[in-house]
Amino acid sequence: MGRIDEYRAELRSLPESAWAAHLTKHSGLPGPRANLELAQAVSEEAGPALLDEFIATGDEDLTFCGVIGLGRSSAEHE
């Protein structure tokens, strides 16, 4: 199991209401790089409504995760 799969399992074990705090805690920010594997896991697990919520927060990492997820969803539906 790769790291993205591990993050996906972690996210599935949490209620969606706890995702934002979990993402913030494990974002890797501030620091040299964001946790790209976690952002990818979010893009694979979150629904459009949650991604929109993340973007609306204005938080750097949550917005990043939301945009990655919407981009992935958009690419899949073309």
mmCIF file of the N, C-alpha and C atoms, coordinates in Angstrom:
data_MODEL
# 
_entry.id   MODEL 
# 
loop_
_atom_site.group_PDB 
_atom_site.id 
_atom_site.type_symbol 
_atom_site.label_atom_id 
_atom_site.label_alt_id 
_atom_site.label_comp_id 
_atom_site.label_asym_id 
_atom_site.label_entity_id 
_atom_site.label_seq_id 
_atom_site.pdbx_PDB_ins_code 
_atom_site.Cartn_x 
_atom_site.Cartn_y 
_atom_site.Cartn_z 
_atom_site.occupancy 
_atom_site.B_iso_or_equiv 
_atom_site.pdbx_formal_charge 
_atom_site.auth_seq_id 
_atom_site.auth_comp_id 
_atom_site.auth_asym_id 
_atom_site.auth_atom_id 
_atom_site.pdbx_PDB_model_num 
ATOM 1   N N  . MET A 1 1  ? 0.849   -1.175 0.000   1.00 0.00 ? 1  MET A N  1 
ATOM 2   C CA . MET A 1 1  ? 0.000   0.000  0.000   1.00 0.00 ? 1  MET A CA 1 
ATOM 3   C C  . MET A 1 1  ? 0.888   1.230  0.000   1.00 0.00 ? 1  MET A C  1 
ATOM 4   N N  . GLY A 1 2  ? 0.641   2.129  -0.944  1.00 0.00 ? 2  GLY A N  1 
ATOM 5   C CA . GLY A 1 2  ? 1.409   3.363  -1.038  1.00 0.00 ? 2  GLY A CA 1 
ATOM 6   C C  . GLY A 1 2  ? 0.905   4.412  -0.061  1.00 0.00 ? 2  GLY A C  1 
ATOM 7   N N  . ARG A 1 3  ? 1.644   5.492  0.045   1.00 0.00 ? 3  ARG A N  1 
ATOM 8   C CA . ARG A 1 3  ? 1.292   6.551  0.994   1.00 0.00 ? 3  ARG A CA 1 
ATOM 9   C C  . ARG A 1 3  ? -0.059  7.194  0.662   1.00 0.00 ? 3  ARG A C  1 
ATOM 10  N N  . ILE A 1 4  ? -0.361  7.371  -0.611  1.00 0.00 ? 4  ILE A N  1 
ATOM 11  C CA . ILE A 1 4  ? -1.656  7.946  -0.982  1.00 0.00 ? 4  ILE A CA 1 
ATOM 12  C C  . ILE A 1 4  ? -2.785  7.038  -0.521  1.00 0.00 ? 4  ILE A C  1 
ATOM 13  N N  . ASP A 1 5  ? -2.627  5.742  -0.706  1.00 0.00 ? 5  ASP A N  1 
ATOM 14  C CA . ASP A 1 5  ? -3.647  4.792  -0.249  1.00 0.00 ? 5  ASP A CA 1 
ATOM 15  C C  . ASP A 1 5  ? -3.802  4.834  1.271   1.00 0.00 ? 5  ASP A C  1 
ATOM 16  N N  . GLU A 1 6  ? -2.697  5.007  1.976   1.00 0.00 ? 6  GLU A N  1 
ATOM 17  C CA . GLU A 1 6  ? -2.768  5.120  3.440   1.00 0.00 ? 6  GLU A CA 1 
ATOM 18  C C  . GLU A 1 6  ? -3.548  6.371  3.838   1.00 0.00 ? 6  GLU A C  1 
ATOM 19  N N  . TYR A 1 7  ? -3.282  7.486  3.170   1.00 0.00 ? 7  TYR A N  1 
ATOM 20  C CA . TYR A 1 7  ? -4.025  8.712  3.461   1.00 0.00 ? 7  TYR A CA 1 
ATOM 21  C C  . TYR A 1 7  ? -5.502  8.553  3.112   1.00 0.00 ? 7  TYR A C  1 
ATOM 22  N N  . ARG A 1 8  ? -5.795  7.878  2.024   1.00 0.00 ? 8  ARG A N  1 
ATOM 23  C CA . ARG A 1 8  ? -7.195  7.650  1.655   1.00 0.00 ? 8  ARG A CA 1 
ATOM 24  C C  . ARG A 1 8  ? -7.909  6.864  2.735   1.00 0.00 ? 8  ARG A C  1 
ATOM 25  N N  . ALA A 1 9  ? -7.248  5.832  3.265   1.00 0.00 ? 9  ALA A N  1 
ATOM 26  C CA . ALA A 1 9  ? -7.833  5.035  4.344   1.00 0.00 ? 9  ALA A CA 1 
ATOM 27  C C  . ALA A 1 9  ? -8.040  5.880  5.599   1.00 0.00 ? 9  ALA A C  1 
ATOM 28  N N  . GLU A 1 10 ? -7.064  6.733  5.911   1.00 0.00 ? 10 GLU A N  1 
ATOM 29  C CA . GLU A 1 10 ? -7.207  7.626  7.066   1.00 0.00 ? 10 GLU A CA 1 
ATOM 30  C C  . GLU A 1 10 ? -8.425  8.527  6.897   1.00 0.00 ? 10 GLU A C  1 
ATOM 31  N N  . LEU A 1 11 ? -8.555  9.124  5.722   1.00 0.00 ? 11 LEU A N  1 
ATOM 32  C CA . LEU A 1 11 ? -9.677  10.026 5.473   1.00 0.00 ? 11 LEU A CA 1 
ATOM 33  C C  . LEU A 1 11 ? -11.014 9.302  5.574   1.00 0.00 ? 11 LEU A C  1 
ATOM 34  N N  . ARG A 1 12 ? -11.091 8.104  5.027   1.00 0.00 ? 12 ARG A N  1 
ATOM 35  C CA . ARG A 1 12 ? -12.335 7.330  5.090   1.00 0.00 ? 12 ARG A CA 1 
ATOM 36  C C  . ARG A 1 12 ? -12.696 6.963  6.525   1.00 0.00 ? 12 ARG A C  1 
ATOM 37  N N  . SER A 1 13 ? -11.704 6.893  7.406   1.00 0.00 ? 13 SER A N  1 
ATOM 38  C CA . SER A 1 13 ? -11.982 6.535  8.801   1.00 0.00 ? 13 SER A CA 1 
ATOM 39  C C  . SER A 1 13 ? -12.490 7.718  9.618   1.00 0.00 ? 13 SER A C  1 
ATOM 40  N N  . LEU A 1 14 ? -12.418 8.916  9.057   1.00 0.00 ? 14 LEU A N  1 
ATOM 41  C CA . LEU A 1 14 ? -12.831 10.131 9.761   1.00 0.00 ? 14 LEU A CA 1 
ATOM 42  C C  . LEU A 1 14 ? -14.165 10.638 9.227   1.00 0.00 ? 14 LEU A C  1 
ATOM 43  N N  . PRO A 1 15 ? -14.962 11.271 10.094  1.00 0.00 ? 15 PRO A N  1 
ATOM 44  C CA . PRO A 1 15 ? -16.140 11.964 9.552   1.00 0.00 ? 15 PRO A CA 1 
ATOM 45  C C  . PRO A 1 15 ? -15.661 13.161 8.727   1.00 0.00 ? 15 PRO A C  1 
ATOM 46  N N  . GLU A 1 16 ? -16.397 13.505 7.685   1.00 0.00 ? 16 GLU A N  1 
ATOM 47  C CA . GLU A 1 16 ? -15.984 14.631 6.837   1.00 0.00 ? 16 GLU A CA 1 
ATOM 48  C C  . GLU A 1 16 ? -15.811 15.915 7.633   1.00 0.00 ? 16 GLU A C  1 
ATOM 49  N N  . SER A 1 17 ? -16.545 16.056 8.717   1.00 0.00 ? 17 SER A N  1 
ATOM 50  C CA . SER A 1 17 ? -16.428 17.264 9.536   1.00 0.00 ? 17 SER A CA 1 
ATOM 51  C C  . SER A 1 17 ? -15.047 17.385 10.185  1.00 0.00 ? 17 SER A C  1 
ATOM 52  N N  . ALA A 1 18 ? -14.298 16.293 10.246  1.00 0.00 ? 18 ALA A N  1 
ATOM 53  C CA . ALA A 1 18 ? -12.958 16.309 10.848  1.00 0.00 ? 18 ALA A CA 1 
ATOM 54  C C  . ALA A 1 18 ? -11.847 16.429 9.812   1.00 0.00 ? 18 ALA A C  1 
ATOM 55  N N  . TRP A 1 19 ? -12.200 16.406 8.530   1.00 0.00 ? 19 TRP A N  1 
ATOM 56  C CA . TRP A 1 19 ? -11.169 16.418 7.493   1.00 0.00 ? 19 TRP A CA 1 
ATOM 57  C C  . TRP A 1 19 ? -10.350 17.691 7.493   1.00 0.00 ? 19 TRP A C  1 
ATOM 58  N N  . ALA A 1 20 ? -10.982 18.841 7.627   1.00 0.00 ? 20 ALA A N  1 
ATOM 59  C CA . ALA A 1 20 ? -10.252 20.114 7.553   1.00 0.00 ? 20 ALA A CA 1 
ATOM 60  C C  . ALA A 1 20 ? -9.169  20.170 8.622   1.00 0.00 ? 20 ALA A C  1 
ATOM 61  N N  . ALA A 1 21 ? -9.504  19.816 9.843   1.00 0.00 ? 21 ALA A N  1 
ATOM 62  C CA . ALA A 1 21 ? -8.504  19.832 10.931  1.00 0.00 ? 21 ALA A CA 1 
ATOM 63  C C  . ALA A 1 21 ? -7.401  18.823 10.650  1.00 0.00 ? 21 ALA A C  1 
ATOM 64  N N  . HIS A 1 22 ? -7.761  17.661 10.143  1.00 0.00 ? 22 HIS A N  1 
ATOM 65  C CA . HIS A 1 22 ? -6.776  16.628 9.818   1.00 0.00 ? 22 HIS A CA 1 
ATOM 66  C C  . HIS A 1 22 ? -5.830  17.111 8.714   1.00 0.00 ? 22 HIS A C  1 
ATOM 67  N N  . LEU A 1 23 ? -6.388  17.733 7.693   1.00 0.00 ? 23 LEU A N  1 
ATOM 68  C CA . LEU A 1 23 ? -5.567  18.235 6.591   1.00 0.00 ? 23 LEU A CA 1 
ATOM 69  C C  . LEU A 1 23 ? -4.624  19.328 7.060   1.00 0.00 ? 23 LEU A C  1 
ATOM 70  N N  . THR A 1 24 ? -5.124  20.214 7.888   1.00 0.00 ? 24 THR A N  1 
ATOM 71  C CA . THR A 1 24 ? -4.294  21.293 8.403   1.00 0.00 ? 24 THR A CA 1 
ATOM 72  C C  . THR A 1 24 ? -3.154  20.732 9.250   1.00 0.00 ? 24 THR A C  1 
ATOM 73  N N  . LYS A 1 25 ? -3.463  19.765 10.075  1.00 0.00 ? 25 LYS A N  1 
ATOM 74  C CA . LYS A 1 25 ? -2.444  19.163 10.944  1.00 0.00 ? 25 LYS A CA 1 
ATOM 75  C C  . LYS A 1 25 ? -1.349  18.459 10.147  1.00 0.00 ? 25 LYS A C  1 
ATOM 76  N N  . HIS A 1 26 ? -1.725  17.828 9.039   1.00 0.00 ? 26 HIS A N  1 
ATOM 77  C CA . HIS A 1 26 ? -0.771  17.017 8.268   1.00 0.00 ? 26 HIS A CA 1 
ATOM 78  C C  . HIS A 1 26 ? -0.366  17.656 6.944   1.00 0.00 ? 26 HIS A C  1 
ATOM 79  N N  . SER A 1 27 ? -0.583  18.958 6.806   1.00 0.00 ? 27 SER A N  1 
ATOM 80  C CA . SER A 1 27 ? -0.343  19.642 5.531   1.00 0.00 ? 27 SER A CA 1 
ATOM 81  C C  . SER A 1 27 ? 1.130   19.786 5.169   1.00 0.00 ? 27 SER A C  1 
ATOM 82  N N  . GLY A 1 28 ? 1.999   19.777 6.168   1.00 0.00 ? 28 GLY A N  1 
ATOM 83  C CA . GLY A 1 28 ? 3.415   20.034 5.906   1.00 0.00 ? 28 GLY A CA 1 
ATOM 84  C C  . GLY A 1 28 ? 3.728   21.521 5.863   1.00 0.00 ? 28 GLY A C  1 
ATOM 85  N N  . LEU A 1 29 ? 2.718   22.356 6.103   1.00 0.00 ? 29 LEU A N  1 
ATOM 86  C CA . LEU A 1 29 ? 2.902   23.800 6.059   1.00 0.00 ? 29 LEU A CA 1 
ATOM 87  C C  . LEU A 1 29 ? 2.795   24.389 7.459   1.00 0.00 ? 29 LEU A C  1 
ATOM 88  N N  . PRO A 1 30 ? 3.495   25.426 7.819   1.00 0.00 ? 30 PRO A N  1 
ATOM 89  C CA . PRO A 1 30 ? 4.543   25.998 6.977   1.00 0.00 ? 30 PRO A CA 1 
ATOM 90  C C  . PRO A 1 30 ? 5.735   25.048 6.912   1.00 0.00 ? 30 PRO A C  1 
ATOM 91  N N  . GLY A 1 31 ? 6.397   25.070 5.839   1.00 0.00 ? 31 GLY A N  1 
ATOM 92  C CA . GLY A 1 31 ? 7.533   24.194 5.610   1.00 0.00 ? 31 GLY A CA 1 
ATOM 93  C C  . GLY A 1 31 ? 7.956   24.260 4.169   1.00 0.00 ? 31 GLY A C  1 
ATOM 94  N N  . PRO A 1 32 ? 8.893   23.411 3.799   1.00 0.00 ? 32 PRO A N  1 
ATOM 95  C CA . PRO A 1 32 ? 9.446   23.489 2.444   1.00 0.00 ? 32 PRO A CA 1 
ATOM 96  C C  . PRO A 1 32 ? 8.502   23.007 1.345   1.00 0.00 ? 32 PRO A C  1 
ATOM 97  N N  . ARG A 1 33 ? 7.545   22.135 1.687   1.00 0.00 ? 33 ARG A N  1 
ATOM 98  C CA . ARG A 1 33 ? 6.607   21.694 0.659   1.00 0.00 ? 33 ARG A CA 1 
ATOM 99  C C  . ARG A 1 33 ? 5.324   21.187 1.297   1.00 0.00 ? 33 ARG A C  1 
ATOM 100 N N  . ALA A 1 34 ? 4.258   21.356 0.563   1.00 0.00 ? 34 ALA A N  1 
ATOM 101 C CA . ALA A 1 34 ? 2.964   20.847 1.016   1.00 0.00 ? 34 ALA A CA 1 
ATOM 102 C C  . ALA A 1 34 ? 2.969   19.324 0.924   1.00 0.00 ? 34 ALA A C  1 
ATOM 103 N N  . ASN A 1 35 ? 2.080   18.704 1.645   1.00 0.00 ? 35 ASN A N  1 
ATOM 104 C CA . ASN A 1 35 ? 1.931   17.257 1.610   1.00 0.00 ? 35 ASN A CA 1 
ATOM 105 C C  . ASN A 1 35 ? 1.124   16.895 0.354   1.00 0.00 ? 35 ASN A C  1 
ATOM 106 N N  . LEU A 1 36 ? 1.831   16.698 -0.733  1.00 0.00 ? 36 LEU A N  1 
ATOM 107 C CA . LEU A 1 36 ? 1.188   16.452 -2.026  1.00 0.00 ? 36 LEU A CA 1 
ATOM 108 C C  . LEU A 1 36 ? 0.437   15.129 -2.055  1.00 0.00 ? 36 LEU A C  1 
ATOM 109 N N  . GLU A 1 37 ? 0.941   14.134 -1.339  1.00 0.00 ? 37 GLU A N  1 
ATOM 110 C CA . GLU A 1 37 ? 0.277   12.841 -1.291  1.00 0.00 ? 37 GLU A CA 1 
ATOM 111 C C  . GLU A 1 37 ? -1.077  12.956 -0.604  1.00 0.00 ? 37 GLU A C  1 
ATOM 112 N N  . LEU A 1 38 ? -1.138  13.742 0.466   1.00 0.00 ? 38 LEU A N  1 
ATOM 113 C CA . LEU A 1 38 ? -2.407  13.951 1.164   1.00 0.00 ? 38 LEU A CA 1 
ATOM 114 C C  . LEU A 1 38 ? -3.377  14.720 0.273   1.00 0.00 ? 38 LEU A C  1 
ATOM 115 N N  . ALA A 1 39 ? -2.897  15.728 -0.425  1.00 0.00 ? 39 ALA A N  1 
ATOM 116 C CA . ALA A 1 39 ? -3.760  16.483 -1.343  1.00 0.00 ? 39 ALA A CA 1 
ATOM 117 C C  . ALA A 1 39 ? -4.323  15.568 -2.428  1.00 0.00 ? 39 ALA A C  1 
ATOM 118 N N  . GLN A 1 40 ? -3.512  14.657 -2.931  1.00 0.00 ? 40 GLN A N  1 
ATOM 119 C CA . GLN A 1 40 ? -3.980  13.700 -3.937  1.00 0.00 ? 40 GLN A CA 1 
ATOM 120 C C  . GLN A 1 40 ? -5.042  12.779 -3.346  1.00 0.00 ? 40 GLN A C  1 
ATOM 121 N N  . ALA A 1 41 ? -4.826  12.329 -2.126  1.00 0.00 ? 41 ALA A N  1 
ATOM 122 C CA . ALA A 1 41 ? -5.810  11.461 -1.471  1.00 0.00 ? 41 ALA A CA 1 
ATOM 123 C C  . ALA A 1 41 ? -7.145  12.187 -1.313  1.00 0.00 ? 41 ALA A C  1 
ATOM 124 N N  . VAL A 1 42 ? -7.095  13.455 -0.927  1.00 0.00 ? 42 VAL A N  1 
ATOM 125 C CA . VAL A 1 42 ? -8.316  14.251 -0.799  1.00 0.00 ? 42 VAL A CA 1 
ATOM 126 C C  . VAL A 1 42 ? -9.015  14.341 -2.147  1.00 0.00 ? 42 VAL A C  1 
ATOM 127 N N  . SER A 1 43 ? -8.252  14.566 -3.204  1.00 0.00 ? 43 SER A N  1 
ATOM 128 C CA . SER A 1 43 ? -8.863  14.696 -4.534  1.00 0.00 ? 43 SER A CA 1 
ATOM 129 C C  . SER A 1 43 ? -9.570  13.415 -4.957  1.00 0.00 ? 43 SER A C  1 
ATOM 130 N N  . GLU A 1 44 ? -9.123  12.282 -4.450  1.00 0.00 ? 44 GLU A N  1 
ATOM 131 C CA . GLU A 1 44 ? -9.731  10.998 -4.798  1.00 0.00 ? 44 GLU A CA 1 
ATOM 132 C C  . GLU A 1 44 ? -10.906 10.624 -3.895  1.00 0.00 ? 44 GLU A C  1 
ATOM 133 N N  . GLU A 1 45 ? -10.984 11.214 -2.718  1.00 0.00 ? 45 GLU A N  1 
ATOM 134 C CA . GLU A 1 45 ? -11.993 10.817 -1.742  1.00 0.00 ? 45 GLU A CA 1 
ATOM 135 C C  . GLU A 1 45 ? -13.124 11.820 -1.540  1.00 0.00 ? 45 GLU A C  1 
ATOM 136 N N  . ALA A 1 46 ? -12.842 13.099 -1.683  1.00 0.00 ? 46 ALA A N  1 
ATOM 137 C CA . ALA A 1 46 ? -13.834 14.127 -1.358  1.00 0.00 ? 46 ALA A CA 1 
ATOM 138 C C  . ALA A 1 46 ? -14.824 14.333 -2.496  1.00 0.00 ? 46 ALA A C  1 
ATOM 139 N N  . GLY A 1 47 ? -16.042 14.622 -2.122  1.00 0.00 ? 47 GLY A N  1 
ATOM 140 C CA . GLY A 1 47 ? -17.065 14.964 -3.093  1.00 0.00 ? 47 GLY A CA 1 
ATOM 141 C C  . GLY A 1 47 ? -17.004 16.437 -3.450  1.00 0.00 ? 47 GLY A C  1 
ATOM 142 N N  . PRO A 1 48 ? -17.706 16.830 -4.500  1.00 0.00 ? 48 PRO A N  1 
ATOM 143 C CA . PRO A 1 48 ? -17.666 18.221 -4.963  1.00 0.00 ? 48 PRO A CA 1 
ATOM 144 C C  . PRO A 1 48 ? -18.067 19.237 -3.896  1.00 0.00 ? 48 PRO A C  1 
ATOM 145 N N  . ALA A 1 49 ? -19.054 18.930 -3.083  1.00 0.00 ? 49 ALA A N  1 
ATOM 146 C CA . ALA A 1 49 ? -19.499 19.886 -2.060  1.00 0.00 ? 49 ALA A CA 1 
ATOM 147 C C  . ALA A 1 49 ? -18.395 20.150 -1.037  1.00 0.00 ? 49 ALA A C  1 
ATOM 148 N N  . LEU A 1 50 ? -17.712 19.108 -0.613  1.00 0.00 ? 50 LEU A N  1 
ATOM 149 C CA . LEU A 1 50 ? -16.631 19.276 0.357   1.00 0.00 ? 50 LEU A CA 1 
ATOM 150 C C  . LEU A 1 50 ? -15.469 20.039 -0.262  1.00 0.00 ? 50 LEU A C  1 
ATOM 151 N N  . LEU A 1 51 ? -15.158 19.753 -1.505  1.00 0.00 ? 51 LEU A N  1 
ATOM 152 C CA . LEU A 1 51 ? -14.084 20.473 -2.192  1.00 0.00 ? 51 LEU A CA 1 
ATOM 153 C C  . LEU A 1 51 ? -14.427 21.960 -2.291  1.00 0.00 ? 51 LEU A C  1 
ATOM 154 N N  . ASP A 1 52 ? -15.684 22.270 -2.605  1.00 0.00 ? 52 ASP A N  1 
ATOM 155 C CA . ASP A 1 52 ? -16.113 23.669 -2.641  1.00 0.00 ? 52 ASP A CA 1 
ATOM 156 C C  . ASP A 1 52 ? -15.967 24.328 -1.270  1.00 0.00 ? 52 ASP A C  1 
ATOM 157 N N  . GLU A 1 53 ? -16.311 23.597 -0.217  1.00 0.00 ? 53 GLU A N  1 
ATOM 158 C CA . GLU A 1 53 ? -16.155 24.127 1.141   1.00 0.00 ? 53 GLU A CA 1 
ATOM 159 C C  . GLU A 1 53 ? -14.696 24.461 1.428   1.00 0.00 ? 53 GLU A C  1 
ATOM 160 N N  . PHE A 1 54 ? -13.792 23.559 1.037   1.00 0.00 ? 54 PHE A N  1 
ATOM 161 C CA . PHE A 1 54 ? -12.371 23.793 1.275   1.00 0.00 ? 54 PHE A CA 1 
ATOM 162 C C  . PHE A 1 54 ? -11.896 25.046 0.533   1.00 0.00 ? 54 PHE A C  1 
ATOM 163 N N  . ILE A 1 55 ? -12.315 25.204 -0.696  1.00 0.00 ? 55 ILE A N  1 
ATOM 164 C CA . ILE A 1 55 ? -11.911 26.374 -1.475  1.00 0.00 ? 55 ILE A CA 1 
ATOM 165 C C  . ILE A 1 55 ? -12.436 27.657 -0.827  1.00 0.00 ? 55 ILE A C  1 
ATOM 166 N N  . ALA A 1 56 ? -13.657 27.619 -0.334  1.00 0.00 ? 56 ALA A N  1 
ATOM 167 C CA . ALA A 1 56 ? -14.284 28.803 0.251   1.00 0.00 ? 56 ALA A CA 1 
ATOM 168 C C  . ALA A 1 56 ? -13.637 29.243 1.560   1.00 0.00 ? 56 ALA A C  1 
ATOM 169 N N  . THR A 1 57 ? -12.862 28.373 2.201   1.00 0.00 ? 57 THR A N  1 
ATOM 170 C CA . THR A 1 57 ? -12.258 28.754 3.480   1.00 0.00 ? 57 THR A CA 1 
ATOM 171 C C  . THR A 1 57 ? -11.213 29.844 3.322   1.00 0.00 ? 57 THR A C  1 
ATOM 172 N N  . GLY A 1 58 ? -10.544 29.877 2.168   1.00 0.00 ? 58 GLY A N  1 
ATOM 173 C CA . GLY A 1 58 ? -9.449  30.822 1.986   1.00 0.00 ? 58 GLY A CA 1 
ATOM 174 C C  . GLY A 1 58 ? -8.154  30.354 2.626   1.00 0.00 ? 58 GLY A C  1 
ATOM 175 N N  . ASP A 1 59 ? -8.199  29.230 3.329   1.00 0.00 ? 59 ASP A N  1 
ATOM 176 C CA . ASP A 1 59 ? -6.995  28.656 3.921   1.00 0.00 ? 59 ASP A CA 1 
ATOM 177 C C  . ASP A 1 59 ? -6.114  28.110 2.801   1.00 0.00 ? 59 ASP A C  1 
ATOM 178 N N  . GLU A 1 60 ? -4.832  28.423 2.862   1.00 0.00 ? 60 GLU A N  1 
ATOM 179 C CA . GLU A 1 60 ? -3.904  28.050 1.788   1.00 0.00 ? 60 GLU A CA 1 
ATOM 180 C C  . GLU A 1 60 ? -3.947  26.556 1.462   1.00 0.00 ? 60 GLU A C  1 
ATOM 181 N N  . ASP A 1 61 ? -3.826  25.706 2.455   1.00 0.00 ? 61 ASP A N  1 
ATOM 182 C CA . ASP A 1 61 ? -3.767  24.272 2.194   1.00 0.00 ? 61 ASP A CA 1 
ATOM 183 C C  . ASP A 1 61 ? -5.125  23.705 1.819   1.00 0.00 ? 61 ASP A C  1 
ATOM 184 N N  . LEU A 1 62 ? -6.173  24.118 2.504   1.00 0.00 ? 62 LEU A N  1 
ATOM 185 C CA . LEU A 1 62 ? -7.501  23.595 2.174   1.00 0.00 ? 62 LEU A CA 1 
ATOM 186 C C  . LEU A 1 62 ? -7.923  24.022 0.774   1.00 0.00 ? 62 LEU A C  1 
ATOM 187 N N  . THR A 1 63 ? -7.615  25.269 0.406   1.00 0.00 ? 63 THR A N  1 
ATOM 188 C CA . THR A 1 63 ? -7.915  25.734 -0.948  1.00 0.00 ? 63 THR A CA 1 
ATOM 189 C C  . THR A 1 63 ? -7.144  24.910 -1.970  1.00 0.00 ? 63 THR A C  1 
ATOM 190 N N  . PHE A 1 64 ? -5.877  24.645 -1.690  1.00 0.00 ? 64 PHE A N  1 
ATOM 191 C CA . PHE A 1 64 ? -5.049  23.832 -2.579  1.00 0.00 ? 64 PHE A CA 1 
ATOM 192 C C  . PHE A 1 64 ? -5.681  22.455 -2.770  1.00 0.00 ? 64 PHE A C  1 
ATOM 193 N N  . CYS A 1 65 ? -6.071  21.822 -1.678  1.00 0.00 ? 65 CYS A N  1 
ATOM 194 C CA . CYS A 1 65 ? -6.695  20.493 -1.770  1.00 0.00 ? 65 CYS A CA 1 
ATOM 195 C C  . CYS A 1 65 ? -7.994  20.554 -2.576  1.00 0.00 ? 65 CYS A C  1 
ATOM 196 N N  . GLY A 1 66 ? -8.790  21.594 -2.348  1.00 0.00 ? 66 GLY A N  1 
ATOM 197 C CA . GLY A 1 66 ? -10.037 21.733 -3.085  1.00 0.00 ? 66 GLY A CA 1 
ATOM 198 C C  . GLY A 1 66 ? -9.825  21.914 -4.575  1.00 0.00 ? 66 GLY A C  1 
ATOM 199 N N  . VAL A 1 67 ? -8.861  22.726 -4.935  1.00 0.00 ? 67 VAL A N  1 
ATOM 200 C CA . VAL A 1 67 ? -8.581  22.978 -6.358  1.00 0.00 ? 67 VAL A CA 1 
ATOM 201 C C  . VAL A 1 67 ? -8.044  21.715 -7.036  1.00 0.00 ? 67 VAL A C  1 
ATOM 202 N N  . ILE A 1 68 ? -7.162  21.008 -6.359  1.00 0.00 ? 68 ILE A N  1 
ATOM 203 C CA . ILE A 1 68 ? -6.644  19.740 -6.911  1.00 0.00 ? 68 ILE A CA 1 
ATOM 204 C C  . ILE A 1 68 ? -7.818  18.785 -7.163  1.00 0.00 ? 68 ILE A C  1 
ATOM 205 N N  . GLY A 1 69 ? -8.712  18.692 -6.195  1.00 0.00 ? 69 GLY A N  1 
ATOM 206 C CA . GLY A 1 69 ? -9.849  17.794 -6.326  1.00 0.00 ? 69 GLY A CA 1 
ATOM 207 C C  . GLY A 1 69 ? -10.796 18.191 -7.446  1.00 0.00 ? 69 GLY A C  1 
ATOM 208 N N  . LEU A 1 70 ? -11.096 19.470 -7.558  1.00 0.00 ? 70 LEU A N  1 
ATOM 209 C CA . LEU A 1 70 ? -11.982 19.909 -8.636  1.00 0.00 ? 70 LEU A CA 1 
ATOM 210 C C  . LEU A 1 70 ? -11.330 19.717 -9.999  1.00 0.00 ? 70 LEU A C  1 
ATOM 211 N N  . GLY A 1 71 ? -10.039 19.937 -10.083 1.00 0.00 ? 71 GLY A N  1 
ATOM 212 C CA . GLY A 1 71 ? -9.319  19.696 -11.337 1.00 0.00 ? 71 GLY A CA 1 
ATOM 213 C C  . GLY A 1 71 ? -9.387  18.237 -11.732 1.00 0.00 ? 71 GLY A C  1 
ATOM 214 N N  . ARG A 1 72 ? -9.192  17.364 -10.761 1.00 0.00 ? 72 ARG A N  1 
ATOM 215 C CA . ARG A 1 72 ? -9.257  15.920 -11.033 1.00 0.00 ? 72 ARG A CA 1 
ATOM 216 C C  . ARG A 1 72 ? -10.662 15.542 -11.492 1.00 0.00 ? 72 ARG A C  1 
ATOM 217 N N  . SER A 1 73 ? -11.670 16.036 -10.795 1.00 0.00 ? 73 SER A N  1 
ATOM 218 C CA . SER A 1 73 ? -13.047 15.727 -11.149 1.00 0.00 ? 73 SER A CA 1 
ATOM 219 C C  . SER A 1 73 ? -13.392 16.241 -12.545 1.00 0.00 ? 73 SER A C  1 
ATOM 220 N N  . SER A 1 74 ? -12.944 17.433 -12.848 1.00 0.00 ? 74 SER A N  1 
ATOM 221 C CA . SER A 1 74 ? -13.192 18.020 -14.158 1.00 0.00 ? 74 SER A CA 1 
ATOM 222 C C  . SER A 1 74 ? -12.541 17.201 -15.274 1.00 0.00 ? 74 SER A C  1 
ATOM 223 N N  . ALA A 1 75 ? -11.315 16.786 -15.043 1.00 0.00 ? 75 ALA A N  1 
ATOM 224 C CA . ALA A 1 75 ? -10.585 15.997 -16.044 1.00 0.00 ? 75 ALA A CA 1 
ATOM 225 C C  . ALA A 1 75 ? -11.251 14.643 -16.280 1.00 0.00 ? 75 ALA A C  1 
ATOM 226 N N  . GLU A 1 76 ? -11.821 14.061 -15.244 1.00 0.00 ? 76 GLU A N  1 
ATOM 227 C CA . GLU A 1 76 ? -12.474 12.765 -15.380 1.00 0.00 ? 76 GLU A CA 1 
ATOM 228 C C  . GLU A 1 76 ? -13.790 12.847 -16.146 1.00 0.00 ? 76 GLU A C  1 
ATOM 229 N N  . HIS A 1 77 ? -14.434 14.014 -16.130 1.00 0.00 ? 77 HIS A N  1 
ATOM 230 C CA . HIS A 1 77 ? -15.741 14.149 -16.743 1.00 0.00 ? 77 HIS A CA 1 
ATOM 231 C C  . HIS A 1 77 ? -15.708 14.800 -18.118 1.00 0.00 ? 77 HIS A C  1 
ATOM 232 N N  . GLU A 1 78 ? -14.535 14.964 -18.676 1.00 0.00 ? 78 GLU A N  1 
ATOM 233 C CA . GLU A 1 78 ? -14.432 15.549 -20.019 1.00 0.00 ? 78 GLU A CA 1 
ATOM 234 C C  . GLU A 1 78 ? -14.651 14.513 -21.083 1.00 0.00 ? 78 GLU A C  1 
# 
